[in-house]
Amino acid sequence: MANKSDDYLRNRWNEELSNTLLPNSVFLAICIVIGIAGNVLVIFIYGLKLRGLKERYFIPILALADLLAVCETSGFNISYNFNPVEYSHQQLCKWSWFFGYLASCTSIFLLVVIAIQRYLKICRPFGSQMTLKWKRVAVLCSLLLATIISIPIPLTYGLDPAYSEQYNVTGSACRRLTQENRLLSLGHAIVCNIIVFVFVWLLVVLYTLIGRRIYAQIHQWDKRKKSNTMSREENPTKAIDPEAANKTNKQTMFRITFMFMLITFIFIISFSPKVVIFIFECLNDKFWDSLPYNTRLLVRFFDVLFIINNIANPFVYAFLDVKFSQQLKSIFCSLDYSL
């Protein structure tokens, strides 16, 4: 009788939590639809239509990582929301976390590689640049590093006991282990936080240097433009600026760089709440169990906000990359809308 009573109370607790998290599940489902449509378009346009453009080499690769990340993490988190304290598939839980980490970390490391490439282009234009060979090596290194970081996941994540004081029952939640392999789990969490902090710091430093260089170049153009205007007023027959073509090329390069800066900014803003919650989880093993229902929903939204990073990039490309927006218009204009 006691077991039946516990099962009933546990099921009731799980149902209440699942209903509370329903808005979060709807949000994640919308993210899947947007993420698949947007990233598939990016892969198709940059990978096929605009293939061979050196400035945009990493974009389809980043889109593939984002596509895998949004499908895996959103899909898994929806299943988690429906079974927050009655998750029963141990191996599915472990490997869902593994592939979620792998896809998300690969996406993050690619952003760092892109930042390094933009730094070399803008701040060291006459120095060594990334050749096609080194771009491929950088992509493989990103995947390798993400794999190394994700390897401990099956040992540090799994079915963890979740306790309800209200119902006085214990359920099972798919999350970072707080009982089994506790030290390994905590150590891995700390290492992951340090790595994220270091990489975010590196991104901020690189794009700060890039931003300063672009600002100095634009300021120099403005001064030269004023000088040329005054010169033409004094001598109307003087030829136009001979560096106009070079300036146009640099403006295109700066525009693409600004595009990646915005993508990185979106990543930092969307990923920061996840890191903060991650720290709270490390400090308090009962962090999720102690949250009231309404608070849990709010914290859960912040916990999955990082998925925005995997669906926002196509919108950035559409607004800031002229070639991408032209191809996008061409695709939609060629569709037959007749019934």
VOBA-1610 file (N, C-alpha, C; in pm, whole numbers, padded with zeros to 5 digits, always signed):
BEGIN
Met+00082-00121+00000Met+00000+00000+00000Met+00086+00126+00000Ala+00196+00120+00078Ala+00284+00237+00089Ala+00346+00271-00047Asn+00387+00164-00120Asn+00447+00187-00252Asn+00347+00249-00349Lys+00222+00201-00344Lys+00118+00256-00431Lys+00091+00401-00397Ser+00092+00430-00267Ser+00070+00568-00222Ser+00184+00658-00268Asp+00309+00609-00256Asp+00425+00686-00300Asp+00421+00710-00452Asp+00383+00606-00527Asp+00374+00620-00672Asp+00270+00724-00711Tyr+00157+00723-00639Tyr+00050+00819-00668Tyr+00097+00962-00639Leu+00162+00980-00523Leu+00209+01113-00485Leu+00320+01162-00579Arg+00408+01068-00616Arg+00516+01104-00708Arg+00460+01144-00845Asn+00362+01069-00892Asn+00298+01099-01020Asn+00226+01234-01015Arg+00162+01260-00902Arg+00092+01388-00886Arg+00191+01504-00884Trp+00302+01485-00814Trp+00409+01587-00808Trp+00466+01612-00947Asn+00493+01504-01020Asn+00547+01516-01156Asn+00449+01589-01248Glu+00319+01557-01235Glu+00218+01621-01320Glu+00208+01771-01292Glu+00215+01808-01164Glu+00210+01949-01127Glu+00329+02025-01184Leu+00447+01966-01172Leu+00567+02029-01225Leu+00560+02040-01377Ser+00515+01933-01442Ser+00505+01930-01588Ser+00408+02037-01639Asn+00295+02053-01570Asn+00199+02157-01608Asn+00256+02296-01588Thr+00333+02312-01481Thr+00397+02441-01453Thr+00497+02477-01563Leu+00569+02375-01613Leu+00673+02397-01713Leu+00621+02395-01857Leu+00489+02382-01875Leu+00432+02374-02009Leu+00468+02495-02097Pro+00461+02621-02045Pro+00503+02735-02129Pro+00647+02723-02177Asn+00732+02666-02092Asn+00872+02647-02131Asn+00883+02544-02244Ser+00800+02440-02238Ser+00800+02338-02343Ser+00753+02396-02476Val+00651+02484-02471Val+00601+02550-02592Val+00711+02637-02652Phe+00781+02711-02566Phe+00893+02796-02611Phe+00999+02711-02681Leu+01033+02597-02623Leu+01135+02509-02681Leu+01090+02451-02815Ala+00961+02418-02826Ala+00908+02366-02952Ala+00918+02472-03062Ile+00888+02597-03027Ile+00901+02707-03124Ile+01046+02724-03166Cys+01138+02710-03070Cys+01281+02720-03099Cys+01325+02612-03199Ile+01271+02491-03184Ile+01305+02383-03276Ile+01263+02418-03418Val+01139+02467-03434Val+01088+02502-03567Val+01172+02613-03630Ile+01196+02721-03554Ile+01274+02834-03604Ile+01418+02790-03633Gly+01475+02712-03541Gly+01614+02669-03555Gly+01636+02581-03676Ile+01545+02488-03700Ile+01559+02400-03816Ile+01545+02479-03946Ala+01438+02561-03955Ala+01414+02639-04077Ala+01529+02735-04106Gly+01571+02811-04003Gly+01675+02911-04022Gly+01810+02852-04055Asn+01852+02752-03979Asn+01986+02696-04000Asn+01995+02613-04129Val+01886+02548-04168Val+01886+02475-04296Val+01902+02574-04411Leu+01833+02688-04403Leu+01848+02791-04506Leu+01991+02844-04512Val+02050+02865-04395Val+02189+02915-04389Val+02284+02814-04451Ile+02268+02686-04419Ile+02355+02582-04474Ile+02338+02574-04626Phe+02213+02583-04672Phe+02185+02574-04816Phe+02245+02693-04891Ile+02224+02815-04839Ile+02269+02935-04911Ile+02421+02950-04904Tyr+02477+02944-04784Tyr+02622+02962-04771Tyr+02700+02840-04817Gly+02642+02721-04798Gly+02713+02599-04834Gly+02707+02567-04982Leu+02601+02614-05050Leu+02585+02582-05193Leu+02586+02707-05281Lys+02497+02800-05252Lys+02483+02920-05335Lys+02604+03013-05326Leu+02657+03030-05204Leu+02769+03123-05184Leu+02897+03048-05150Arg+02905+02926-05193Arg+03023+02845-05163Arg+03147+02905-05227Gly+03257+02906-05153Gly+03383+02958-05208Gly+03418+03097-05158Leu+03325+03164-05089Leu+03354+03297-05033Leu+03435+03280-04905Lys+03562+03319-04907Lys+03652+03294-04796Lys+03606+03359-04666Glu+03548+03480-04678Glu+03506+03554-04559Glu+03397+03480-04482Arg+03325+03391-04552Arg+03209+03326-04491Arg+03228+03175-04476Tyr+03353+03130-04473Tyr+03383+02987-04469Tyr+03319+02917-04348Phe+03326+02980-04230Phe+03282+02914-04107Phe+03130+02916-04089Ile+03059+02999-04164Ile+02916+03017-04140Ile+02835+02888-04156Pro+02847+02814-04268Pro+02768+02690-04278Pro+02806+02585-04174Ile+02933+02584-04134Ile+02978+02488-04031Ile+02917+02525-03896Leu+02917+02655-03864Leu+02854+02703-03741Leu+02704+02674-03744Ala+02641+02691-03860Ala+02497+02666-03874Ala+02466+02518-03851Leu+02553+02429-03899Leu+02533+02285-03877Leu+02541+02253-03728Ala+02641+02310-03659Ala+02654+02289-03515Ala+02532+02343-03442Asp+02482+02461-03483Asp+02363+02519-03422Asp+02239+02435-03447Leu+02229+02380-03569Leu+02115+02296-03604Leu+02110+02172-03516Leu+02224+02106-03501Leu+02231+01987-03415Leu+02204+02023-03270Ala+02258+02137-03227Ala+02241+02179-03088Ala+02095+02210-03055Val+02027+02284-03143Val+01889+02324-03114Val+01796+02203-03118Cys+01820+02109-03209Cys+01737+01989-03216Cys+01758+01901-03093Glu+01884+01880-03056Glu+01914+01791-02944Glu+01873+01852-02810Thr+01920+01974-02784Thr+01896+02034-02653Thr+01748+02068-02632Ser+01684+02123-02734Ser+01541+02157-02720Ser+01457+02031-02706Gly+01486+01931-02791Gly+01411+01805-02783Gly+01427+01739-02648Phe+01550+01733-02600Phe+01575+01671-02470Phe+01508+01748-02357Asn+01517+01881-02360Asn+01458+01961-02253Asn+01306+01952-02251Ile+01244+01933-02368Ile+01099+01911-02370Ile+01065+01779-02300Ser+01141+01674-02331Ser+01117+01545-02265Ser+01142+01556-02115Tyr+01242+01637-02077Tyr+01270+01659-01935Tyr+01152+01730-01868Asn+01095+01830-01934Asn+00984+01906-01876Asn+00861+01819-01852Phe+00842+01717-01937Phe+00727+01629-01918Phe+00752+01523-01811Asn+00879+01501-01779Asn+00914+01403-01674Asn+01020+01461-01581Pro+00990+01572-01514Pro+01093+01638-01432Pro+01140+01557-01312Val+01049+01473-01256Val+01089+01392-01139Val+01051+01245-01157Glu+01016+01206-01281Glu+00985+01065-01310Glu+01059+01019-01436Tyr+01180+01069-01454Tyr+01261+01028-01570Tyr+01314+00888-01542Ser+01293+00797-01635Ser+01327+00657-01609Ser+01432+00598-01703His+01469+00672-01809His+01562+00617-01909His+01704+00666-01877Gln+01779+00584-01807Gln+01913+00621-01762Gln+02007+00654-01877Gln+02019+00563-01973Gln+02113+00582-02084Gln+02070+00698-02175Leu+01941+00711-02200Leu+01890+00822-02280Leu+01925+00955-02214Cys+01912+00959-02082Cys+01945+01079-02006Cys+02093+01113-02022Lys+02179+01016-01999Lys+02324+01040-02004Lys+02370+01086-02142Trp+02324+01016-02246Trp+02373+01047-02381Trp+02306+01171-02439Ser+02189+01205-02390Ser+02127+01331-02431Ser+02209+01449-02380Trp+02253+01440-02255Trp+02340+01544-02200Trp+02474+01548-02274Phe+02527+01429-02308Phe+02656+01423-02377Phe+02649+01495-02512Phe+02551+01458-02595Phe+02542+01518-02728Phe+02500+01666-02720Gly+02424+01702-02617Gly+02390+01843-02597Gly+02514+01926-02566Tyr+02599+01874-02477Tyr+02726+01940-02445Tyr+02815+01948-02569Leu+02823+01837-02643Leu+02911+01829-02759Leu+02873+01934-02864Ala+02745+01942-02897Ala+02699+02036-02999Ala+02715+02180-02953Ser+02678+02208-02828Ser+02686+02345-02776Ser+02831+02391-02763Cys+02919+02304-02712Cys+03060+02340-02697Cys+03127+02362-02833Thr+03092+02278-02931Thr+03147+02296-03066Thr+03109+02432-03122Ser+02983+02471-03102Ser+02935+02602-03148Ser+03012+02716-03081Ile+03035+02703-02951Ile+03108+02806-02876Ile+03253+02817-02924Phe+03319+02703-02941Phe+03459+02704-02983Phe+03475+02757-03125Leu+03376+02733-03209Leu+03380+02788-03345Leu+03372+02941-03341Leu+03297+02995-03246Leu+03289+03141-03231Leu+03426+03198-03196Val+03500+03124-03113Val+03635+03169-03076Val+03728+03163-03198Val+03718+03056-03275Val+03799+03043-03398Val+03768+03157-03494Ile+03639+03189-03509Ile+03598+03300-03597Ile+03654+03432-03546Ala+03652+03452-03414Ala+03706+03575-03356Ala+03855+03588-03385Ile+03928+03478-03374Ile+04072+03479-03404Ile+04095+03512-03551Gln+04014+03453-03639Gln+04028+03480-03782Gln+03999+03627-03814Arg+03895+03683-03750Arg+03862+03824-03773Arg+03972+03915-03719Tyr+04031+03876-03606Tyr+04141+03954-03548Tyr+04259+03960-03644Leu+04295+03845-03701Leu+04406+03841-03796Leu+04375+03927-03919Lys+04251+03922-03968Lys+04210+03998-04086Lys+04215+04148-04061Ile+04164+04190-03947Ile+04148+04333-03920Ile+04271+04395-03855Cys+04326+04329-03755Cys+04436+04388-03677Cys+04574+04347-03728Arg+04582+04236-03801Arg+04711+04192-03854Arg+04697+04161-04003Pro+04655+04258-04083Pro+04626+04232-04225Pro+04747+04192-04308Phe+04867+04230-04262Phe+04989+04199-04338Phe+05065+04080-04277Gly+05007+04021-04172Gly+05070+03905-04110Gly+05014+03775-04166Ser+05048+03665-04102Ser+04998+03534-04145Ser+04846+03527-04125Gln+04777+03470-04224Gln+04633+03456-04218Gln+04595+03307-04217Met+04471+03280-04183Met+04422+03142-04184Met+04402+03095-04328Thr+04478+02997-04367Thr+04458+02936-04499Thr+04344+02834-04487Leu+04302+02779-04600Leu+04195+02679-04599Leu+04234+02560-04513Lys+04361+02521-04521Lys+04410+02409-04442Lys+04394+02436-04294Trp+04434+02556-04248Trp+04428+02588-04106Trp+04285+02611-04058Lys+04199+02654-04148Lys+04057+02667-04112Lys+03998+02529-04083Arg+04034+02431-04167Arg+03986+02295-04145Arg+04043+02236-04017Val+04172+02264-03992Val+04235+02218-03868Val+04166+02279-03748Ala+04131+02409-03756Ala+04064+02478-03646Ala+03927+02418-03618Val+03854+02382-03724Val+03722+02319-03707Val+03737+02183-03638Leu+03836+02104-03681Leu+03860+01972-03620Leu+03903+01986-03474Cys+03985+02087-03445Cys+04029+02112-03308Cys+03912+02151-03218Ser+03820+02231-03273Ser+03700+02270-03199Ser+03617+02148-03162Leu+03599+02060-03260Leu+03522+01937-03237Leu+03594+01846-03137Leu+03727+01836-03150Leu+03806+01751-03060Leu+03799+01802-02917Leu+03816+01934-02899Leu+03811+01992-02765Leu+03672+01976-02703Ala+03569+01995-02785Ala+03431+01976-02735Ala+03408+01831-02692Thr+03466+01737-02768Thr+03452+01595-02734Thr+03522+01563-02603Ile+03643+01617-02585Ile+03719+01593-02461Ile+03642+01644-02340Ile+03583+01764-02352Ile+03507+01822-02242Ile+03381+01740-02214Ser+03324+01680-02319Ser+03197+01608-02304Ser+03215+01463-02259Ile+03335+01407-02271Ile+03358+01266-02238Ile+03312+01228-02096Pro+03338+01313-01993Pro+03295+01273-01857Pro+03143+01279-01834Ile+03067+01335-01927Ile+02924+01357-01906Ile+02848+01230-01867Pro+02870+01115-01935Pro+02797+00994-01894Pro+02825+00952-01749Leu+02936+01000-01693Leu+02969+00967-01553Leu+02921+01074-01455Thr+02898+01195-01505Thr+02861+01306-01415Thr+02714+01346-01426Tyr+02644+01294-01526Tyr+02501+01320-01541Tyr+02425+01189-01548Gly+02302+01192-01500Gly+02220+01071-01500Gly+02096+01092-01416Leu+02037+00981-01370Leu+01918+00989-01286Leu+01959+01018-01143Asp+01918+01134-01095Asp+01957+01181-00963Asp+01833+01191-00875Pro+01844+01154-00744Pro+01727+01161-00656Pro+01677+01305-00640Ala+01546+01321-00650Ala+01482+01452-00629Ala+01377+01434-00520Tyr+01383+01519-00418Tyr+01294+01501-00302Tyr+01195+01616-00289Ser+01069+01580-00257Ser+00964+01679-00235Ser+00925+01681-00088Glu+00944+01794-00024Glu+00902+01807+00116Glu+00749+01809+00125Gln+00683+01866+00025Gln+00538+01876+00026Gln+00473+01738+00024Tyr+00523+01647-00062Tyr+00464+01514-00075Tyr+00542+01406+00000Asn+00660+01441+00048Asn+00745+01349+00121Asn+00775+01223+00039Val+00809+01245-00088Val+00846+01134-00176Val+00973+01171-00252Thr+01041+01069-00302Thr+01164+01089-00380Thr+01142+01043-00523Gly+01174+01130-00616Gly+01164+01096-00757Gly+01301+01087-00820Ser+01305+01077-00953Ser+01434+01072-01023Ser+01435+01178-01133Ala+01537+01266-01126Ala+01551+01375-01223Ala+01674+01351-01308Cys+01664+01383-01436Cys+01778+01370-01528Cys+01859+01499-01519Arg+01971+01496-01448Arg+02050+01616-01424Arg+02190+01578-01376Arg+02266+01681-01338Arg+02401+01656-01285Arg+02388+01577-01155Leu+02470+01470-01143Leu+02462+01382-01026Leu+02510+01453-00900Thr+02432+01442-00793Thr+02468+01504-00665Thr+02499+01399-00558Gln+02469+01271-00585Gln+02495+01163-00490Gln+02605+01071-00543Glu+02580+01010-00658Glu+02677+00921-00722Glu+02784+01003-00795Asn+02911+00961-00782Asn+03023+01031-00847Asn+03020+01182-00818Arg+02989+01217-00696Arg+02966+01358-00662Arg+03089+01445-00685Leu+03205+01400-00642Leu+03328+01479-00656Leu+03365+01498-00803Leu+03353+01390-00880Leu+03383+01399-01024Leu+03284+01494-01091Ser+03157+01483-01053Ser+03053+01569-01110Ser+03078+01715-01078Leu+03112+01742-00952Leu+03138+01880-00909Leu+03264+01934-00976Gly+03368+01850-00983Gly+03494+01892-01045Gly+03476+01924-01193His+03400+01841-01261His+03374+01865-01404His+03295+01994-01425Ala+03198+02018-01337Ala+03117+02140-01347Ala+03204+02265-01328Ile+03297+02258-01233Ile+03386+02372-01207Ile+03478+02396-01327Val+03533+02287-01383Val+03621+02300-01500Val+03545+02362-01617Cys+03421+02317-01639Cys+03339+02371-01749Cys+03314+02521-01730Asn+03286+02561-01606Asn+03263+02703-01578Asn+03389+02786-01606Ile+03504+02732-01568Ile+03631+02803-01590Ile+03658+02816-01740Ile+03635+02709-01815Ile+03657+02712-01960Ile+03567+02815-02027Val+03441+02816-01990Val+03347+02914-02047Val+03392+03055-02014Phe+03433+03079-01889Phe+03479+03211-01848Phe+03600+03254-01930Val+03697+03165-01947Val+03819+03196-02023Val+03785+03229-02168Phe+03698+03149-02228Phe+03665+03171-02368Phe+03583+03298-02388Val+03494+03327-02295Val+03418+03453-02304Val+03512+03572-02290Trp+03605+03563-02197Trp+03704+03669-02177Trp+03787+03689-02305Leu+03826+03576-02367Leu+03904+03583-02491Leu+03823+03649-02603Leu+03696+03615-02614Leu+03610+03676-02715Leu+03597+03827-02693Val+03579+03866-02568Val+03565+04010-02536Val+03692+04085-02571Val+03808+04028-02534Val+03937+04093-02562Val+03959+04105-02713Leu+03938+03997-02787Leu+03962+03999-02932Leu+03871+04100-03002Tyr+03743+04099-02970Tyr+03651+04191-03038Tyr+03666+04335-02990Thr+03719+04355-02871Thr+03752+04491-02825Thr+03866+04547-02910Leu+03970+04466-02931Leu+04083+04506-03017Leu+04036+04531-03160Ile+03950+04441-03209Ile+03897+04456-03345Ile+03815+04584-03356Gly+03730+04609-03257Gly+03646+04728-03257Gly+03727+04856-03257Arg+03834+04858-03178Arg+03921+04976-03174Arg+03987+04999-03309Arg+04029+04892-03374Arg+04094+04903-03504Arg+03996+04956-03610Ile+03874+04903-03609Ile+03772+04948-03705Ile+03738+05094-03682Tyr+03725+05133-03555Tyr+03694+05272-03522Tyr+03803+05366-03573Ala+03930+05325-03553Ala+04043+05407-03599Ala+04043+05419-03751Gln+04010+05310-03821Gln+04007+05311-03967Gln+03895+05402-04019Ile+03777+05392-03957Ile+03664+05477-03998Ile+03695+05625-03972His+03758+05652-03859His+03798+05790-03827His+03896+05844-03930Gln+03988+05756-03973Gln+04086+05795-04076Gln+04016+05822-04209Trp+03916+05741-04245Trp+03839+05763-04368Trp+03766+05897-04365Asp+03708+05929-04249Asp+03636+06055-04236Asp+03729+06174-04257Lys+03848+06167-04199Lys+03945+06275-04215Lys+03988+06287-04362Arg+04010+06172-04427Arg+04052+06173-04567Arg+03939+06226-04657Lys+03815+06191-04623Lys+03700+06237-04701Lys+03689+06390-04695Lys+03707+06445-04575Lys+03701+06590-04559Lys+03814+06657-04637Ser+03934+06595-04631Ser+04050+06649-04702Ser+04028+06646-04852Asn+03971+06534-04903Asn+03944+06522-05047Asn+03837+06621-05092Thr+03736+06643-05007Thr+03629+06738-05040Thr+03684+06878-05054Met+03769+06918-04958Met+03831+07051-04963Met+03922+07063-05085Ser+03995+06954-05118Ser+04087+06955-05230Ser+04013+06970-05363Arg+03896+06900-05376Arg+03818+06909-05499Arg+03755+07047-05516Glu+03722+07110-05404Glu+03665+07246-05411Glu+03769+07345-05463Glu+03895+07319-05424Glu+04004+07407-05470Glu+04046+07372-05612Asn+04038+07241-05647Asn+04079+07195-05779Asn+03975+07095-05832Pro+03869+07142-05899Pro+03759+07056-05944Pro+03802+06947-06040Thr+03913+06962-06108Thr+03957+06863-06208Thr+04033+06747-06145Lys+04053+06753-06015Lys+04130+06646-05948Lys+04054+06514-05951Ala+04122+06405-05972Ala+04059+06272-05981Ala+04000+06230-05847Ile+03909+06136-05851Ile+03847+06085-05728Ile+03950+06002-05651Asp+03913+05968-05529Asp+04003+05895-05440Asp+04047+05762-05505Pro+04178+05743-05526Pro+04225+05619-05589Pro+04207+05496-05501Glu+04184+05516-05371Glu+04169+05404-05279Glu+04023+05365-05259Ala+03934+05415-05344Ala+03790+05390-05328Ala+03757+05241-05330Ala+03818+05168-05425Ala+03790+05024-05436Ala+03838+04950-05312Asn+03957+04985-05264Asn+04012+04922-05143Asn+03924+04952-05023Lys+03872+05075-05018Lys+03784+05114-04909Lys+03656+05032-04911Thr+03601+05008-05030Thr+03478+04928-05043Thr+03500+04786-04992Asn+03615+04728-05027Asn+03648+04594-04980Asn+03659+04588-04828Lys+03723+04691-04773Lys+03738+04695-04627Lys+03603+04714-04558Gln+03516+04795-04618Gln+03383+04815-04560Gln+03305+04684-04556Thr+03318+04603-04661Thr+03253+04472-04664Thr+03310+04382-04555Met+03442+04385-04539Met+03508+04305-04437Met+03465+04350-04297Phe+03455+04482-04276Phe+03412+04535-04148Phe+03268+04496-04118Arg+03183+04498-04223Arg+03042+04463-04205Arg+03027+04317-04161Ile+03104+04228-04223Ile+03101+04087-04186Ile+03155+04069-04044Thr+03259+04144-04010Thr+03315+04138-03876Thr+03213+04184-03772Phe+03143+04294-03803Phe+03039+04342-03712Phe+02929+04237-03696Met+02900+04165-03802Met+02800+04058-03799Met+02842+03951-03698Phe+02968+03911-03702Phe+03017+03811-03608Phe+03026+03867-03465Met+03055+03996-03453Met+03056+04059-03321Met+02917+04054-03258Leu+02815+04081-03339Leu+02677+04076-03289Leu+02639+03933-03250Ile+02679+03836-03331Ile+02652+03695-03300Ile+02717+03656-03167Thr+02840+03701-03146Thr+02911+03673-03022Thr+02844+03742-02904Phe+02797+03865-02923Phe+02727+03938-02817Phe+02600+03862-02777Ile+02525+03813-02876Ile+02403+03735-02848Ile+02438+03609-02769Phe+02549+03544-02807Phe+02593+03424-02735Phe+02622+03456-02588Ile+02697+03562-02562Ile+02734+03597-02424Ile+02609+03629-02341Ile+02517+03708-02399Ile+02396+03747-02326Ile+02307+03625-02298Ser+02290+03539-02397Ser+02200+03424-02381Ser+02261+03314-02295Phe+02393+03303-02293Phe+02459+03195-02219Phe+02489+03232-02074Ser+02496+03360-02044Ser+02532+03404-01908Ser+02438+03350-01800Pro+02303+03355-01819Pro+02215+03300-01715Pro+02241+03152-01687Lys+02273+03076-01793Lys+02302+02933-01777Lys+02423+02913-01686Val+02526+02995-01705Val+02648+02985-01623Val+02617+03018-01478Val+02537+03124-01455Val+02500+03164-01318Val+02423+03051-01249Ile+02325+02993-01321Ile+02247+02882-01265Ile+02337+02762-01238Phe+02432+02738-01328Phe+02529+02630-01313Phe+02607+02646-01183Ile+02645+02769-01152Ile+02719+02798-01028Ile+02631+02770-00906Phe+02504+02812-00912Phe+02411+02786-00802Phe+02390+02636-00781Glu+02386+02560-00891Glu+02372+02415-00881Glu+02492+02354-00808Cys+02612+02408-00836Cys+02733+02357-00771Cys+02736+02391-00622Leu+02683+02508-00588Leu+02683+02553-00448Leu+02574+02487-00365Asn+02464+02448-00430Asn+02351+02390-00359Asn+02297+02269-00435Asp+02321+02149-00383Asp+02277+02027-00450Asp+02125+02018-00461Lys+02053+02087-00371Lys+01907+02084-00371Lys+01848+02209-00437Phe+01926+02272-00523Phe+01884+02400-00583Phe+01748+02388-00651Trp+01732+02291-00742Trp+01606+02278-00816Trp+01492+02230-00727Asp+01522+02138-00635Asp+01417+02083-00550Asp+01359+02187-00454Ser+01439+02289-00423Ser+01395+02389-00324Ser+01317+02505-00387Leu+01307+02508-00521Leu+01241+02620-00587Leu+01089+02603-00587Pro+01014+02710-00551Pro+00867+02706-00567Pro+00832+02692-00715Tyr+00710+02647-00745Tyr+00670+02617-00881Tyr+00687+02735-00976Asn+00632+02851-00939Asn+00639+02968-01027Asn+00783+03014-01047Thr+00861+03009-00940Thr+01002+03046-00950Thr+01077+02948-01037Arg+01042+02822-01027Arg+01107+02719-01109Arg+01084+02746-01258Leu+00962+02789-01292Leu+00933+02818-01432Leu+01021+02932-01482Leu+01035+03038-01403Leu+01118+03151-01442Leu+01264+03110-01456Val+01314+03037-01357Val+01454+02992-01360Val+01477+02896-01476Arg+01376+02815-01505Arg+01386+02721-01617Arg+01399+02794-01750Phe+01326+02905-01764Phe+01338+02985-01886Phe+01481+03038-01900Phe+01537+03088-01790Phe+01675+03137-01795Phe+01772+03022-01821Asp+01739+02903-01772Asp+01826+02787-01788Asp+01839+02744-01934Val+01732+02762-02013Val+01735+02720-02154Val+01748+02838-02249Leu+01771+02958-02194Leu+01780+03077-02277Leu+01897+03070-02375Phe+01998+02987-02343Phe+02116+02975-02430Phe+02080+02922-02569Ile+01964+02858-02581Ile+01921+02804-02711Ile+01899+02917-02811Ile+01870+03039-02761Ile+01856+03155-02849Ile+01982+03171-02935Asn+02097+03138-02876Asn+02224+03147-02949Asn+02225+03058-03073Asn+02150+02949-03070Asn+02148+02853-03181Asn+02043+02885-03288Ile+01955+02984-03261Ile+01851+03015-03358Ile+01857+03160-03409Ala+01941+03242-03344Ala+01943+03386-03378Ala+02027+03420-03500Asn+02128+03338-03528Asn+02224+03372-03634Asn+02161+03396-03772Pro+02066+03313-03818Pro+02006+03339-03949Pro+01943+03479-03961Phe+01886+03529-03851Phe+01828+03664-03853Phe+01937+03770-03867Val+02051+03746-03801Val+02164+03839-03811Val+02216+03843-03954Tyr+02232+03726-04016Tyr+02279+03721-04154Tyr+02181+03792-04248Ala+02051+03772-04225Ala+01949+03831-04312Ala+01953+03984-04310Phe+01986+04041-04193Phe+01987+04187-04180Phe+02122+04249-04217Leu+02231+04175-04198Leu+02363+04236-04213Leu+02445+04187-04332Asp+02411+04072-04388Asp+02486+04021-04502Asp+02403+04039-04629Val+02445+04132-04712Val+02370+04166-04834Val+02357+04045-04926Lys+02465+03970-04943Lys+02462+03853-05032Lys+02363+03748-04984Phe+02359+03727-04852Phe+02265+03628-04796Phe+02121+03674-04815Ser+02094+03801-04786Ser+01958+03853-04800Ser+01912+03850-04946Gln+02004+03875-05040Gln+01970+03868-05182Gln+01932+03726-05222Gln+02009+03629-05176Gln+01979+03488-05205Gln+01846+03446-05140Leu+01823+03498-05020Leu+01699+03467-04949Leu+01578+03520-05025Lys+01587+03643-05072Lys+01478+03702-05151Lys+01457+03624-05280Ser+01566+03583-05342Ser+01557+03507-05466Ser+01483+03375-05446Ile+01512+03308-05334Ile+01447+03180-05305Ile+01297+03198-05284Phe+01260+03297-05202Phe+01118+03316-05171Phe+01040+03374-05289Cys+01106+03454-05370Cys+01038+03511-05487Cys+01015+03405-05595Ser+01099+03302-05598Ser+01086+03197-05699Ser+00983+03091-05663Leu+00933+03096-05537Leu+00833+02998-05495Leu+00699+03026-05561Asp+00628+02919-05591Asp+00496+02930-05652Asp+00391+02933-05540Tyr+00329+03047-05519Tyr+00232+03064-05412Tyr+00088+03036-05458Ser+00073+03001-05584Ser-00063+02974-05634Ser-00115+02841-05580Leu-00243+02836-05556Leu-00303+02715-05501Leu-00337+02616-05613
//
